[in-house]
Every structure is written in C-alpha cells, then in structure tokens.
Amino acid sequence: MEQEQLSGRILDFKVLRRLLQFVRPYRIQFFLLVMLTISLAVVVPVRPVIVQLALDDAVLHGDYPALLNMILILIGLLFLNAIVQYFHTYLSGWLGQFIIRDIRIKLYKHLLGLKLKFYDNTPIGRLVTRNISDVETLSDVFSQGLAAMIGDLLQLFVIVGVMFALNWKLALISLATFPILLISTYIFKEKIKVAFNNVRNAVANLNSFVQEHVTGMSIVQIFNSEEREYKKFEEINNDHKRANIRSVLYYSIYFPVAEVIGAAGIGLLVWYGAMGVINEEATGITLGMLVAFIMYINMFFRPIRMIADRFNTLQMGIVSTSRILKLLDSKEHISDTGEIELHDIAGKVDFNKVWFAYNERDYVLKDISFHVNPGETVAFVGATGAGKSSIINLLNRFYEINRGGITIDDQDINEVKLGSLRKHIGVVLQDVFLFSDTIRGNITLGNKDITDAEIMNAASLVGAKKFIKRLPRGLDFNVMERGSTLSVGQRQLISFIRAMVYDPKILVLDEATSSVDTETEEMIQKAIKKMMKGRTAIVIAHRLSTIQRADKIVVLDKGEIKEQGTHEELLDKGGFYSQLHKMQYKAAG
C-alpha cells in the first residue's frame, strides 16, 4: 500500500503562492473576504471595552440612561458581529467551492491530454485520489484553514494591543501562562500531524482493499477464500480504528490541558486584578477593566486552542496542493501542434522506417515499413509481444514514434490536428470497455451531434439493430458497470457501432474476436465484413482463420517484419506464417 508522509514544514510558501493563483478570477470576493476578516478582528474586541464603560461609567455611578445606551450599543455590536460572521463563513465556503471546482476541472482536463505512456506508469488509484480527495482537502484550506487562521491571528494582535493600551501590568499577568499554552499547542500539533497522517494512510489502505476485493469477488468465492479475506479486512480495519483512537487520544489530552492553562491565567488575573481594584487609586485598575480583561483572556485563549487544528488543516492542504501541482506540472502531454484538418480522405496508410520504444531503450518496433492502399485490408499476425498493438497506438498517436514517419494519404500525421486524425480512424479493441451508462451514452460518449437515427443506421450495418430493439427501453437501456448486463458478443457489437457512427475511412480491429465463442465469432465476422466494405482495414488477430481473405498479411516477430504477402503466398514460402498456420490447425485438430 502507498504510504505518504506529510511535509516537515508548517508552510511551503512557494506552493501557497501557486495556490493563490487560483484565487485570481475571484479577486473581488477574496478582497471582500479579507475585509470581513479584518472587520471581525476589530469588532469582536470592542465588546469588552463597552462592558468596561458600562460598569465604570454607568453602573457604579447609577446612571441608568447611560447603561441603557451601552446595552443598546452592545446589542448592536452583537448583531453586527453575527452579520459579519455569517457573510465571512458563507463567502469563505463559497470561495473554496468555486476554487476547487476550477482546480478539479483543470486537473481532469490535464489528465485527458496526457499520453497513454503516463497511464502505463501511474496507478489509477493515485490519480483518482488527486482528482477527488486531494482537491476536496483544499476546500478546508479556504473555509477552515487560511481565512480562519488569518482572522484568529489578527484578532489576537488586536486583543493584545488593546490589553496593553488599557493596562500593561494586567496584560502581562493575563499572558503569564501563554508560553505554557504555546508549548503544549506545539507538542499537540506535532503529535496530531503524525496521527492524521496515519489515519489517512489507514483510510487509503481500507479503500484500496475493499475496492480491489469487491471487484475480484468472483475469484475470492471461486477459490473459497472468504474467511481468509475476511481476516485480512479485519486486520486492516483494526489498523484504521487504532489510528483514529490515537488521534482522539491527543485531542482528549490537549483540550483539558488548554482549559486548565486558560483557567490558571484567569485565576492569576482575578487575584492580581482584585487587589488592584481594592487599591484603585494606586493601581488605576477598575472593576470594569478587570471584567474586560477576563473577557479578553477568554477571547485570546479560544483561537490559540484552535491554532493547532488550523495549522494542520492548512498544512494538509499545502501537501495536497503540492501533489496536485506536481501532476499539473507533468510534461507528458500529447503534442497537438498540427494545423492540418483532414477531409474526405482516401485511406492510404504508410509506415516508413518506424522505430518505437515505450521506455526509450527497448524497442518494440524496429524499422517497420509497410504500405496500405485505400480500401485494402491488411492483417498483422505474430506472437504476443511482437508489436502488433503498438502499430495501432502509433497510427492514432497515442504514443510518439522515436524515429521514422507515418503518413495518411501522404500527409504526416504529426502535422494533422489530433481530433481530425482520430475522427477518420475507427478503433475496435479486444477488451471492450463500456461505461455505466445507457446504450446511447456508450455509443455517442456524450457527442450530442450524433442522432438516434445515425446510431440505428450504424447498428443496422453491423447487425445489432434487432438486439438493441429487444432490450428494455432500447437505446436507453443501462448496461451497468463495464457492460455487465450484456453478453460478450453484445458488448463487442456496441463497440462496433461506437466506431461506425463516425463513418471512419480507416477501420482498426484489434483482436476483436479472440475472446468469444465460435457462434458469437460468426456473428461478429458478419458484422466486420459489412464494416470493412469501402474502408481501409487494419486487422490484428490471433486466429488466422479470420484473416485469410485479407489483401495483405504482415508477420511480426520481436518488433520486426519477417514476411508480407497474401495468405497463399505466405503459405508457399514455408516461413513464420506457415509455421503459425500449422501450429494453430494442429492445436485445433
């Protein structure tokens, strides 16, 4: 399981500065939030001053009209504080949600443009975490972390300033226990940071285990492994429980300690202040001032107690931001610098001395050259790992070639816009992936320009119209996750329709019948025959019986072309193809 550690630094200002770039579209709202934060920091500390004036100037002198005025002012301040607090809380939450929406959209758009090579080397679970959990953490940075912490710090400065302005001796007595609280807060912050990290890792392990084993439940049950897997889950769940209990333990220790320290501060204040009130003429300490200081010390210690949580929230947000920025900074995008738009192509394909490696060292294609005329069917055969699927990936520019060139109708594919290139190439893969969506949604993939009539025309072409009409709700039938409610053959036919609705001039079939039974294969072969009519077809197949009528067969071995020719020509040569043919028919016999 992936274990991720928090940064040792409280703040990474470089990351924070980049995070604030996402605030730029909401500058007005952000500055308004800053103003509200400053207003809260100023309005809240005014209340004790009003209480002091009410006691010293009204209550002690029996001036009831003045007392009434002070009460009205105090009520007004409370209403003002409530209104400002409402807008501050709402605006900070609003700002956080809009920013994480923008970040999530930018991140997902970034993922859509990355090369398949990036996905080959990156666990999907990690990418999901970046796009969901890490981005969600940033919401707390704005609603509970950054804005709240800035407000608390400003309020602390204002409170300390007012306290020293009123009476510096009382201020020093009031803050006598502050260093002890600061030390305990720091210790708590460090402990809870480690605890939160352990909780997050425990949650990640729990999620990964459940997701993996629910997906592979059939294997668990086939091999009678329920009890063993249950014990594994129980152990992981206990780790999660222990991590959470440890975090709760730190909270249960810290907050009582903070309360005792705060109470000790108030005790010292009352002791010293009471003696000062008794000797008012000598000390200048009044009853109203003492009450005001008691209110101030409560106001002062409250944000201090929360500061550790604020820092952890902010730090976790910074860590999540650094992960997100690292992903956004990845340079593995497909280069879409082409400016040419393809129109009404004939379908001629040429590979000219193409070399390709997935890892920049071990070439899977070596000096590959072949020519496909418009309307021809070319088949590629060879053992697993020979490089057949790599040819398809390169033709669609899912990967970039290392050397050589690929052209369609004599036009270098690197000079063609990606969208235009792939629009003219229909691909049907061996492993059909269907989303948890309707038949229509899986065919159009959200393209609203494709009409139901076009879908049914394509379905009629591949022989799937009848089976779609028999389904409950037809095109609105939900195929569920990975098309679990459809048979293998039906899923394959859906993938054919998905390719044909764009009426591509070049059709690519990657072992489209290798995982189906003979009856289903016969149905699919009829569909393929109809699809190939009038189109250039590139076919990859393990079963040689499916490609005997191809115009050309290219035999690959270890990334090199060993033979090219028709079925009969290659059999007469008695080479690689002839051996493959004999092996398959011997196995079939």
C-alpha positions as CSV (number, residue, x, y, z in Angstrom):
1,M,0.0,0.0,0.0
2,E,1.2,3.5,-0.8
3,Q,2.4,5.3,2.3
4,E,2.5,9.1,2.0
5,Q,4.1,11.4,4.6
6,L,3.4,15.0,5.5
7,S,5.9,17.6,4.9
8,G,8.0,18.6,7.9
9,R,7.4,22.3,7.2
10,I,4.4,24.0,8.6
11,L,4.0,26.1,5.4
12,D,5.5,25.9,1.9
13,F,5.2,29.5,0.7
14,K,6.1,28.5,-2.8
15,V,3.2,26.1,-3.0
16,L,0.9,28.6,-1.2
17,R,1.8,31.3,-3.7
18,R,0.8,29.0,-6.6
19,L,-2.4,28.0,-4.8
20,L,-3.3,31.7,-4.6
21,Q,-3.1,31.9,-8.4
22,F,-6.4,30.0,-8.5
23,V,-7.9,32.9,-6.5
24,R,-7.2,35.4,-9.2
25,P,-10.5,35.0,-11.1
26,Y,-12.2,35.7,-7.7
27,R,-10.2,38.7,-6.7
28,I,-13.2,40.8,-5.7
29,Q,-14.6,38.1,-3.5
30,F,-11.2,37.4,-2.0
31,F,-10.6,41.0,-1.0
32,L,-14.1,41.2,0.4
33,L,-13.3,38.2,2.5
34,V,-10.1,39.9,3.7
35,M,-12.1,43.0,4.6
36,L,-14.7,40.9,6.5
37,T,-11.8,39.1,8.3
38,I,-10.3,42.4,9.4
39,S,-13.8,43.6,10.4
40,L,-14.3,40.6,12.7
41,A,-10.8,41.1,14.2
42,V,-11.8,44.7,15.1
43,V,-15.5,44.3,16.0
44,V,-15.1,41.4,18.5
45,P,-12.5,43.1,20.8
46,V,-14.7,46.2,21.1
47,R,-17.3,44.4,23.2
48,P,-15.2,44.2,26.4
49,V,-14.5,47.9,26.2
50,I,-18.2,48.6,26.1
51,V,-18.7,46.4,29.1
52,Q,-15.9,48.2,30.9
53,L,-17.5,51.6,30.2
54,A,-20.9,50.3,31.2
55,L,-19.6,49.1,34.6
56,D,-17.3,52.0,35.4
57,D,-19.3,55.0,34.0
58,A,-22.9,53.8,34.3
59,V,-23.4,51.0,36.9
60,L,-21.0,52.4,39.6
61,H,-22.5,55.9,39.2
62,G,-26.1,54.7,39.0
63,D,-26.5,56.3,35.5
64,Y,-29.3,54.1,34.1
65,P,-29.8,56.1,30.8
66,A,-26.1,55.7,30.1
67,L,-26.3,52.0,31.0
68,L,-29.2,51.6,28.6
69,N,-27.2,53.3,25.8
70,M,-24.3,50.9,26.5
71,I,-26.6,47.9,26.4
72,L,-28.1,49.1,23.0
73,I,-24.6,49.6,21.7
74,L,-23.6,46.1,22.9
75,I,-26.6,44.5,21.2
76,G,-25.8,46.4,18.0
77,L,-22.3,45.1,18.1
78,L,-23.5,41.6,18.6
79,F,-25.9,41.9,15.6
80,L,-23.1,43.4,13.6
81,N,-20.7,40.6,14.6
82,A,-23.4,38.0,13.7
83,I,-24.0,39.5,10.3
84,V,-20.2,39.9,9.5
85,Q,-19.6,36.3,10.8
86,Y,-22.4,35.0,8.5
87,F,-21.0,36.6,5.4
88,H,-17.5,35.7,6.3
89,T,-18.4,32.0,6.8
90,Y,-20.5,31.9,3.7
91,L,-18.0,33.7,1.5
92,S,-15.1,31.6,2.6
93,G,-17.0,28.4,1.9
94,W,-18.3,29.8,-1.5
95,L,-14.8,30.8,-2.5
96,G,-13.4,27.4,-1.5
97,Q,-16.0,25.6,-3.5
98,F,-15.5,27.7,-6.7
99,I,-11.7,27.3,-6.5
100,I,-11.8,23.6,-6.0
101,R,-14.3,23.3,-8.9
102,D,-11.8,25.2,-11.1
103,I,-8.8,23.1,-9.9
104,R,-10.7,19.8,-10.4
105,I,-11.8,20.8,-13.9
106,K,-8.2,21.9,-14.8
107,L,-6.8,18.7,-13.4
108,Y,-9.3,16.5,-15.2
109,K,-8.7,18.4,-18.5
110,H,-5.0,17.9,-17.9
111,L,-5.5,14.1,-17.4
112,L,-7.4,13.9,-20.7
113,G,-4.5,15.2,-22.6
114,L,-1.7,13.0,-21.1
115,K,-0.1,10.3,-23.1
116,L,-1.0,6.7,-22.6
117,K,2.6,6.2,-21.5
118,F,1.8,8.3,-18.4
119,Y,-1.1,6.0,-17.5
120,D,1.1,2.9,-18.1
121,N,3.4,4.1,-15.3
122,T,0.9,5.7,-12.9
123,P,-1.5,3.8,-10.6
124,I,-5.1,4.8,-11.4
125,G,-6.0,4.9,-7.7
126,R,-3.4,7.6,-7.2
127,L,-4.9,9.7,-10.0
128,V,-8.4,9.3,-8.5
129,T,-7.1,10.4,-5.1
130,R,-5.5,13.5,-6.7
131,N,-8.7,14.5,-8.5
132,I,-11.1,13.8,-5.7
133,S,-9.6,13.6,-2.2
134,D,-6.7,16.0,-2.6
135,V,-8.8,18.6,-4.3
136,E,-11.5,18.3,-1.6
137,T,-8.9,18.9,1.1
138,L,-8.3,22.3,-0.5
139,S,-11.9,23.3,0.4
140,D,-10.9,23.2,4.1
141,V,-7.9,25.4,3.4
142,F,-10.2,28.3,2.4
143,S,-13.2,27.6,4.7
144,Q,-11.4,26.4,7.8
145,G,-7.7,27.0,7.3
146,L,-6.3,30.1,5.7
147,A,-9.1,32.6,6.2
148,A,-9.9,31.4,9.8
149,M,-6.3,31.3,10.8
150,I,-5.7,34.8,9.4
151,G,-8.8,36.1,11.3
152,D,-7.6,34.4,14.5
153,L,-4.1,35.9,14.3
154,L,-5.5,39.4,13.5
155,Q,-7.9,39.1,16.4
156,L,-5.0,38.1,18.7
157,F,-2.9,41.1,17.7
158,V,-5.8,43.5,18.3
159,I,-6.7,41.9,21.6
160,V,-3.1,42.1,22.8
161,G,-2.8,45.7,21.6
162,V,-6.0,46.8,23.4
163,M,-4.9,44.9,26.6
164,F,-1.5,46.7,26.7
165,A,-3.2,50.0,25.9
166,L,-5.6,49.6,28.9
167,N,-3.1,48.4,31.4
168,W,0.3,46.8,30.7
169,K,0.7,45.2,34.1
170,L,-2.7,43.4,33.8
171,A,-1.8,42.4,30.2
172,L,1.5,40.8,31.4
173,I,-0.3,38.9,34.2
174,S,-3.1,37.8,31.8
175,L,-0.5,36.4,29.4
176,A,1.7,34.8,32.0
177,T,0.5,31.3,31.1
178,F,0.7,31.9,27.4
179,P,4.2,30.4,26.9
180,I,3.0,27.1,28.6
181,L,-0.1,27.0,26.3
182,L,2.1,27.7,23.3
183,I,4.5,24.8,24.1
184,S,1.6,22.4,24.7
185,T,-0.1,23.6,21.5
186,Y,3.2,22.9,19.5
187,I,3.5,19.4,21.0
188,F,-0.1,18.7,20.2
189,K,0.3,20.0,16.7
190,E,3.3,17.7,16.0
191,K,1.5,14.6,17.6
192,I,-1.8,15.2,15.8
193,K,0.1,15.7,12.5
194,V,1.5,12.2,12.7
195,A,-1.8,10.8,13.8
196,F,-3.7,12.4,10.9
197,N,-1.1,11.0,8.5
198,N,-1.6,7.5,10.0
199,V,-5.4,7.9,9.7
200,R,-5.1,9.0,6.0
201,N,-2.9,6.0,5.2
202,A,-5.3,3.7,7.1
203,V,-8.2,5.0,5.1
204,A,-6.3,4.6,1.8
205,N,-5.4,1.0,2.7
206,L,-9.0,0.3,3.7
207,N,-10.4,1.8,0.5
208,S,-7.9,0.0,-1.7
209,F,-8.6,-3.4,-0.1
210,V,-12.4,-3.0,-0.3
211,Q,-12.3,-1.8,-3.9
212,E,-9.9,-4.5,-5.1
213,H,-11.7,-7.3,-3.4
214,V,-15.3,-6.3,-4.3
215,T,-14.1,-6.1,-8.0
216,G,-12.5,-9.5,-7.7
217,M,-15.2,-11.1,-5.6
218,S,-15.7,-13.9,-8.1
219,I,-12.1,-15.0,-7.6
220,V,-12.5,-14.9,-3.8
221,Q,-15.5,-17.1,-4.0
222,I,-14.2,-19.5,-6.6
223,F,-11.2,-20.3,-4.5
224,N,-13.2,-20.5,-1.3
225,S,-11.1,-17.6,0.2
226,E,-13.9,-15.7,2.0
227,E,-12.6,-16.5,5.5
228,R,-9.0,-15.6,4.7
229,E,-10.0,-12.3,3.1
230,Y,-12.3,-11.5,6.0
231,K,-9.4,-11.9,8.4
232,K,-7.3,-9.6,6.2
233,F,-10.0,-7.0,6.2
234,E,-10.5,-7.3,9.9
235,E,-6.8,-6.6,10.5
236,I,-6.8,-3.5,8.1
237,N,-10.0,-2.3,9.8
238,N,-8.4,-2.6,13.2
239,D,-5.4,-0.5,12.0
240,H,-7.9,2.1,10.9
241,K,-9.6,2.0,14.3
242,R,-6.3,2.3,16.2
243,A,-5.1,5.3,14.1
244,N,-8.4,7.1,14.8
245,I,-8.3,6.3,18.5
246,R,-4.8,7.7,18.8
247,S,-5.9,11.0,17.2
248,V,-8.9,11.1,19.6
249,L,-6.5,10.5,22.5
250,Y,-4.4,13.5,21.6
251,Y,-7.5,15.7,21.5
252,S,-8.8,14.3,24.8
253,I,-5.4,15.3,26.4
254,Y,-4.8,18.7,24.7
255,F,-8.2,20.4,25.2
256,P,-8.4,19.7,29.0
257,V,-4.8,20.9,29.4
258,A,-5.6,24.0,27.4
259,E,-8.7,24.7,29.6
260,V,-6.6,24.3,32.8
261,I,-3.9,26.7,31.4
262,G,-6.6,29.2,30.4
263,A,-8.3,28.9,33.8
264,A,-4.9,29.4,35.5
265,G,-4.4,32.6,33.5
266,I,-7.9,33.9,34.6
267,G,-7.1,32.9,38.2
268,L,-3.9,34.9,38.2
269,L,-5.7,37.8,36.5
270,V,-8.6,37.8,39.1
271,W,-6.1,37.5,42.0
272,Y,-3.9,40.4,40.8
273,G,-6.8,42.4,39.4
274,A,-8.9,42.1,42.6
275,M,-6.1,43.6,44.7
276,G,-5.8,46.3,42.1
277,V,-9.5,47.2,42.3
278,I,-9.2,47.4,46.1
279,N,-6.3,49.8,45.7
280,E,-7.8,51.6,42.6
281,E,-6.3,54.9,43.4
282,A,-2.8,53.4,43.4
283,T,-3.1,51.0,40.6
284,G,-5.7,52.6,38.3
285,I,-7.4,49.2,37.9
286,T,-11.2,49.5,37.9
287,L,-13.9,46.8,38.2
288,G,-14.9,47.4,34.6
289,M,-11.3,47.0,33.5
290,L,-10.9,43.7,35.4
291,V,-14.1,42.3,33.8
292,A,-12.9,43.5,30.4
293,F,-9.6,41.7,30.9
294,I,-11.4,38.5,31.9
295,M,-13.4,38.7,28.7
296,Y,-10.2,39.4,26.7
297,I,-8.3,36.5,28.1
298,N,-11.2,34.1,27.1
299,M,-11.2,35.7,23.6
300,F,-7.4,35.3,23.5
301,F,-7.1,31.6,24.5
302,R,-10.0,30.4,22.3
303,P,-8.2,30.9,19.0
304,I,-4.9,29.7,20.5
305,R,-6.6,26.4,21.3
306,M,-7.8,26.1,17.7
307,I,-4.5,27.2,16.1
308,A,-3.0,23.7,16.0
309,D,-6.1,22.4,14.1
310,R,-5.8,25.4,11.8
311,F,-2.2,24.7,11.1
312,N,-2.8,21.0,10.4
313,T,-5.7,21.9,8.1
314,L,-3.5,24.3,6.2
315,Q,-0.6,22.0,6.1
316,M,-2.6,19.1,4.8
317,G,-4.0,21.5,2.2
318,I,-0.5,22.5,1.2
319,V,0.6,18.9,0.9
320,S,-2.4,18.1,-1.3
321,T,-1.7,21.2,-3.3
322,S,1.9,20.2,-3.9
323,R,0.7,16.7,-5.1
324,I,-1.8,18.4,-7.5
325,L,0.7,20.8,-8.8
326,K,3.2,18.0,-9.4
327,L,0.6,16.3,-11.5
328,L,-0.3,19.5,-13.3
329,D,3.4,20.2,-14.0
330,S,3.9,16.8,-15.7
331,K,5.0,17.4,-19.3
332,E,3.8,14.1,-20.8
333,H,1.2,15.7,-23.0
334,I,0.5,14.5,-26.5
335,S,1.9,17.2,-28.8
336,D,-1.1,18.6,-30.7
337,T,0.8,21.1,-32.8
338,G,-0.7,20.0,-36.1
339,E,-2.6,22.6,-38.1
340,I,-4.0,20.4,-40.9
341,E,-7.6,19.3,-41.0
342,L,-8.2,16.1,-42.9
343,H,-11.3,16.0,-45.2
344,D,-12.7,13.1,-47.3
345,I,-9.5,11.0,-47.1
346,A,-9.0,8.0,-49.4
347,G,-7.5,5.9,-46.6
348,K,-3.9,5.3,-47.8
349,V,-1.6,4.4,-44.9
350,D,2.2,4.3,-44.9
351,F,4.8,3.4,-42.2
352,N,8.3,4.4,-43.2
353,K,11.2,3.0,-41.2
354,V,9.4,3.4,-37.9
355,W,11.2,2.8,-34.6
356,F,9.4,2.8,-31.3
357,A,10.1,2.1,-27.6
358,Y,7.9,2.5,-24.6
359,N,10.8,3.1,-22.2
360,E,13.3,4.9,-24.6
361,R,15.6,1.8,-24.5
362,D,14.0,-1.4,-25.5
363,Y,12.5,-1.1,-29.0
364,V,9.2,-2.9,-29.5
365,L,9.1,-1.8,-33.2
366,K,12.3,-1.8,-35.3
367,D,12.5,-0.3,-38.8
368,I,8.8,-1.0,-39.6
369,S,7.8,-0.2,-43.2
370,F,4.6,-1.1,-45.0
371,H,2.0,0.3,-47.4
372,V,-1.7,0.0,-47.3
373,N,-3.7,1.1,-50.4
374,P,-7.1,2.8,-50.0
375,G,-9.8,0.2,-49.4
376,E,-7.4,-2.6,-48.7
377,T,-7.5,-5.0,-45.7
378,V,-4.1,-5.6,-44.1
379,A,-3.7,-8.1,-41.2
380,F,-0.9,-8.3,-38.7
381,V,-0.1,-11.6,-37.0
382,G,2.6,-12.7,-34.6
383,A,3.2,-13.9,-31.1
384,T,2.2,-12.0,-28.0
385,G,4.6,-9.0,-27.6
386,A,5.5,-9.0,-31.3
387,G,4.4,-5.3,-31.6
388,K,1.0,-5.6,-33.3
389,S,-0.9,-3.4,-30.9
390,S,1.9,-0.8,-30.9
391,I,1.3,-0.2,-34.6
392,I,-2.3,0.8,-33.8
393,N,-1.2,3.0,-30.9
394,L,1.2,4.8,-33.2
395,L,-1.3,5.3,-36.0
396,N,-3.7,7.0,-33.6
397,R,-0.8,8.9,-32.0
398,F,-1.4,7.5,-28.5
399,Y,2.3,7.3,-28.4
400,E,5.0,9.2,-30.2
401,I,7.5,7.4,-32.5
402,N,11.2,7.6,-31.9
403,R,12.3,7.6,-35.5
404,G,10.7,7.3,-38.9
405,G,7.4,8.6,-40.2
406,I,3.7,7.7,-40.5
407,T,1.5,9.2,-43.2
408,I,-2.2,9.1,-44.2
409,D,-2.8,10.0,-47.8
410,D,0.8,11.1,-47.9
411,Q,0.2,13.6,-45.0
412,D,2.5,13.3,-42.0
413,I,0.2,12.5,-39.0
414,N,2.3,14.9,-36.8
415,E,1.1,17.8,-38.9
416,V,-2.6,16.8,-38.6
417,K,-4.8,18.0,-35.7
418,L,-5.3,15.1,-33.3
419,G,-9.1,15.5,-33.3
420,S,-9.2,15.4,-37.1
421,L,-6.8,12.4,-37.3
422,R,-8.7,10.2,-34.8
423,K,-12.1,11.2,-36.4
424,H,-11.1,9.3,-39.5
425,I,-9.9,6.2,-37.7
426,G,-12.4,3.8,-36.1
427,V,-10.9,1.5,-33.5
428,V,-12.4,-1.6,-32.0
429,L,-10.4,-3.2,-29.2
430,Q,-10.3,-6.7,-27.9
431,D,-11.1,-5.6,-24.4
432,V,-14.4,-3.7,-24.8
433,F,-14.9,-1.0,-22.2
434,L,-18.4,0.1,-21.5
435,F,-19.3,2.8,-19.0
436,S,-22.1,2.6,-16.5
437,D,-24.5,4.4,-18.9
438,T,-27.1,3.8,-21.5
439,I,-26.6,2.1,-24.8
440,R,-26.8,5.6,-26.4
441,G,-24.4,7.1,-24.0
442,N,-21.8,4.4,-24.6
443,I,-22.1,4.9,-28.4
444,T,-22.1,8.7,-28.5
445,L,-19.8,9.2,-25.5
446,G,-21.7,12.5,-24.9
447,N,-21.4,13.7,-28.5
448,K,-24.8,15.4,-29.0
449,D,-24.2,15.8,-32.7
450,I,-24.8,12.0,-33.2
451,T,-28.5,11.4,-33.7
452,D,-30.5,8.3,-32.8
453,A,-31.1,7.7,-36.5
454,E,-27.3,7.6,-37.1
455,I,-26.9,5.2,-34.2
456,M,-29.6,2.9,-35.6
457,N,-28.1,3.1,-39.1
458,A,-24.7,2.0,-37.7
459,A,-26.4,-0.7,-35.7
460,S,-28.2,-2.0,-38.8
461,L,-24.9,-2.0,-40.6
462,V,-23.2,-4.3,-38.1
463,G,-26.3,-6.4,-37.5
464,A,-27.0,-5.1,-34.0
465,K,-30.3,-3.3,-34.6
466,K,-32.5,-6.3,-33.6
467,F,-30.8,-7.0,-30.3
468,I,-30.9,-3.3,-29.3
469,K,-34.7,-3.2,-30.0
470,R,-35.2,-6.3,-27.9
471,L,-33.6,-4.6,-24.9
472,P,-35.9,-3.0,-22.3
473,R,-36.0,0.8,-23.2
474,G,-33.8,0.2,-26.3
475,L,-31.1,2.8,-26.6
476,D,-32.0,4.0,-23.0
477,F,-31.1,0.6,-21.6
478,N,-28.4,1.0,-18.9
479,V,-25.6,-1.5,-19.4
480,M,-24.3,-1.1,-15.8
481,E,-20.6,-1.1,-14.9
482,R,-18.4,-2.4,-17.7
483,G,-21.4,-3.6,-19.6
484,S,-22.2,-6.4,-17.1
485,T,-25.8,-6.8,-18.2
486,L,-24.7,-7.6,-21.8
487,S,-23.1,-10.7,-23.3
488,V,-19.5,-10.6,-24.6
489,G,-20.8,-10.6,-28.2
490,Q,-23.3,-7.8,-27.5
491,R,-20.6,-5.6,-25.9
492,Q,-18.5,-6.2,-29.0
493,L,-21.3,-5.1,-31.3
494,I,-21.8,-2.0,-29.2
495,S,-18.1,-1.2,-29.7
496,F,-18.6,-1.7,-33.5
497,I,-21.5,0.8,-33.5
498,R,-19.4,3.3,-31.5
499,A,-16.7,3.1,-34.1
500,M,-19.1,3.2,-37.1
501,V,-21.2,6.3,-36.1
502,Y,-18.4,8.5,-37.2
503,D,-18.2,6.7,-40.6
504,P,-14.4,6.4,-40.5
505,K,-12.4,5.8,-43.6
506,I,-9.8,3.7,-41.7
507,L,-11.0,0.8,-39.5
508,V,-8.8,-0.8,-36.9
509,L,-9.8,-4.1,-35.4
510,D,-7.5,-5.2,-32.5
511,E,-8.2,-9.0,-32.0
512,A,-11.9,-8.2,-31.9
513,T,-12.9,-11.9,-31.9
514,S,-10.2,-13.5,-29.8
515,S,-12.3,-13.8,-26.6
516,V,-15.6,-15.0,-28.0
517,D,-17.1,-18.4,-28.8
518,T,-17.5,-19.8,-32.3
519,E,-21.1,-18.9,-32.7
520,T,-20.6,-15.3,-31.5
521,E,-17.5,-15.1,-33.7
522,E,-19.5,-16.0,-36.7
523,M,-22.0,-13.2,-35.9
524,I,-19.2,-10.7,-35.3
525,Q,-17.4,-11.8,-38.5
526,K,-20.5,-10.9,-40.5
527,A,-20.6,-7.5,-38.8
528,I,-16.9,-7.0,-39.6
529,K,-17.4,-7.9,-43.2
530,K,-20.1,-5.2,-43.6
531,M,-18.0,-2.7,-41.7
532,M,-14.9,-3.2,-43.9
533,K,-16.8,-2.6,-47.2
534,G,-15.4,0.6,-48.8
535,R,-12.9,1.2,-46.0
536,T,-9.2,0.7,-45.3
537,A,-9.0,-2.0,-42.7
538,I,-6.1,-2.9,-40.3
539,V,-6.8,-6.1,-38.5
540,I,-4.9,-7.8,-35.7
541,A,-5.9,-11.4,-34.9
542,H,-4.7,-14.5,-33.2
543,R,-7.0,-16.7,-35.2
544,L,-5.5,-17.0,-38.7
545,S,-8.9,-18.2,-40.0
546,T,-10.3,-14.7,-39.6
547,I,-7.7,-13.0,-41.9
548,Q,-7.2,-15.5,-44.7
549,R,-9.1,-13.2,-47.1
550,A,-7.0,-10.1,-46.3
551,D,-5.3,-8.3,-49.2
552,K,-2.0,-8.4,-47.3
553,I,-0.8,-10.2,-44.2
554,V,2.2,-8.8,-42.3
555,V,4.0,-11.2,-40.0
556,L,5.8,-9.6,-37.0
557,D,8.3,-11.2,-34.6
558,K,10.1,-9.3,-31.8
559,G,9.2,-6.0,-33.3
560,E,10.4,-6.7,-36.9
561,I,8.6,-7.5,-40.1
562,K,9.5,-11.1,-41.1
563,E,7.1,-11.6,-44.0
564,Q,4.5,-9.8,-46.1
565,G,2.1,-11.2,-48.6
566,T,-1.3,-12.9,-49.1
567,H,-2.4,-16.0,-47.3
568,E,-1.5,-18.3,-50.2
569,E,1.9,-16.5,-50.8
570,L,2.9,-16.8,-47.2
571,L,1.9,-20.5,-47.0
572,D,4.0,-21.2,-50.1
573,K,7.1,-19.5,-48.5
574,G,7.0,-22.0,-45.7
575,G,8.3,-19.4,-43.2
576,F,6.9,-17.8,-40.0
577,Y,3.3,-17.6,-41.2
578,S,3.3,-21.2,-42.4
579,Q,4.6,-22.4,-39.1
580,L,1.9,-20.4,-37.2
581,H,-0.7,-21.8,-39.5
582,K,0.4,-25.4,-38.9
583,M,0.6,-24.8,-35.2
584,Q,-3.0,-23.4,-34.9
585,Y,-4.6,-26.1,-37.1
586,K,-2.7,-28.8,-35.3
587,A,-4.0,-27.5,-32.0
588,A,-7.5,-27.3,-33.4
589,G,-7.3,-30.8,-34.7
